[in-house]
Amino acid sequence: MRRLTLALALLLAACGQRAAPPTAVPPAVPPEAMSFAAAPRFGDLDPHDWTGRAPHHYPVHGIDVARYQGAIDWFAVRRSGVAFAYLKATEGGDVLDPSYHDNRRGAAAAGLRQGAYHYFYFCRPAAEQARWFIRHVPKQAGALPHVLDMEWNHRSPTCTKRPDGATVRAEARVFLDILARHYGRRPIVYTTPDFYRETGIGRLAGTEFWLRSVAGHPSDVYPGARWTLWQYTGTGVVPGVAGPVDINVFSGSPESWLAWSGPI
C-alpha cells in the first residue's frame, strides 16, 4: 500500500508539471572564443607520408567547401578544431553555388571565420566576373579576405581557353582591384602547381597566395614562393562533413592568425 500511495503521488506530481521544452538550436558561438590549445590532426582518405614540416605541425586549420559537400554540421566542424572556412560563392559570370548562403549562415552561427571564393572562367571578362561576385557576396563584418581561384579547368565542356601568362596576370589584377575597392581588402589568389609554373601568377605584386600542394610541402613544390594558406589535401575527413573535403593550414602562429584575419 505504501508503494501504491507513493506511485500515485509521483503520478499526480508529474501531471502537474509542464512538458519538457523542445531542444533548442545551439546559440551562435563568438569567433573570439576559438582556442588553439593544440594543432588538430584530421583523417585523410588518401594520406600522404609527409617529410619535413607536416600539416599537423601548423596550429591553425581550415576547410574549403562547395555544393559537393552537401549539408554541413558547422557546429561539429567547429568542435573538431577547424578555425576557418572558405565557401565557394560564384563561378564565371553566371553561376552561384547553391550551397553558398546556407554555408555562410551556418559557419557564422558556429563562430567560424569565413571568406568566399570565386572560380575564374577564362571565357568571361574579369570585370564582369568581379561584378557577379559582388552581387552575391555581401559585405560582412569580420570576413576573411576573399579569394580568386585561378587554375586550369581541364574538363570544362564550355571553355578550353588557356591564355598566356601576361593575359592571366592582367585579368587577375582587374578582378583583384575591383574587389579590393569594394570590400576594402585585397583578395588572395588560390592556385595549383601547374598554373603557377605556366603563368607566372606568382609575380603579381602585393598579392598573397593560397597554394595547393598535396604531395609535398609548398617550399618544395613552389620553390621560393611565399604563401599564406596551404591546401594540403582534397580527401580530408572532418567531423560534420559527410564526404571528403579540402583541408588547409595557415602559415603562421595563432597570434599571427588573429592579426592577419583582422577584427571581428
Buried (B, 14 or more C-beta within 10 A) or exposed (E): EEEEEEEEEEEEEEEEEEEEEEEEEEEEBEBEEBEBEEBBEBEBEEEBEBEEEBBBEBBBBBBBBBEEBEEBBBBBBBEBBBBBBBBBBBBBBEBBBEBBBBBBEBBBBBBBBBBBBBBBBBEBEBBBBBEBBBEBBEEEEBBBBBBBBBBBBEEEEEEEEBEEBEEBBEBBBBBBBBBBEBBEBBBBBBBBBEBBBBBBBBEBEEBBBBBBBBEBBBBEBBEEBEBBBBBBBBBBBBBBBEEBBBBBBBBBEBEEBBEBBEEE
